[in-house]
Amino acid sequence: MDIGISGFKPSFLVGIDAVRQAHGSRLARLAGRRLTGLELVRFVEDGYWFAECPVVLDFEAVQVEVCHSKFDELSIGWDTIDTATTITGWEWFELTPQWSHSDERLEPFVGQELYEVALLEWRPADHDLAAGTVAVEFVFAEGCLRIVNGLDENRIEVGVAHPDYVRHRLGR
């Protein structure tokens, strides 16, 4: 998956066990750090968020990079993406992607201390296409934000998680 993002080398995993084994302890160690920044890819021409690109969160110089793909894949990267570098290879496309450090859903969390991280597994009563997908939830004193699988892209949610998620708490 080469989308012109410097340092982005996704390693997609499927299922709660694989994600927890690969990243659970490191995600848990983010607790106690402040969210100091965020980066999303937006198009210059219209400001539209390109949700297929990773969401980058900075917790006091520890950068976590979350990206969903297909119906069930999740990649979590650590300190690999250089958001100061121009996104390349899009000359053929009519829009220009670039990193943006603003998002009205996430900005209220910047400066807040992270209380806990959890993995959420989508387990609806009636089986659906998204069953088994894994989201990453970041819990702050003033609320929660989640990066979830939007069925082949990222989706950002804030507030209380849907009751069909099974919560897998990490650490503490």
CORSUL-V6941 format. One record per backbone hydrogen bond with DSSP energy under -0.5 kcal/mol. NH is the residue of the N-H (numbers start at 1). CO is the residue of the C=O. If there is no record, write none. Layout:
# CORSUL-V6941
nh=[NH,NH]
co=[CO,CO]
This chain:
# CORSUL-V6941
nh=[3,6,8,9,13,15,19,20,21,22,23,24,24,27,28,29,30,31,32,33,35,36,36,37,39,40,42,42,43,44,47,50,51,53,55,56,56,57,57,58,59,59,60,60,62,63,64,64,65,66,66,67,69,73,74,75,77,79,82,83,85,88,93,97,98,100,106,107,109,110,110,111,112,114,115,116,117,118,119,120,121,122,122,123,123,127,131,132,133,135,136,137,137,138,139,139,140,140,141,143,145,146,147,148,148,150,150,152,154,155,157,159,165,166,167,168,169,170]
co=[1,4,5,7,74,72,15,16,17,18,19,19,20,23,24,25,27,28,114,30,112,34,58,58,56,100,40,98,48,96,43,41,49,50,66,39,54,55,64,37,57,62,34,58,59,61,57,62,77,55,64,75,73,69,13,67,65,63,6,81,82,4,90,95,42,40,103,103,106,106,107,35,109,33,139,139,170,137,168,135,166,120,133,121,164,125,128,122,130,120,147,118,135,145,116,137,138,143,113,140,138,157,136,146,155,148,153,70,51,148,146,144,162,121,165,119,167,117]
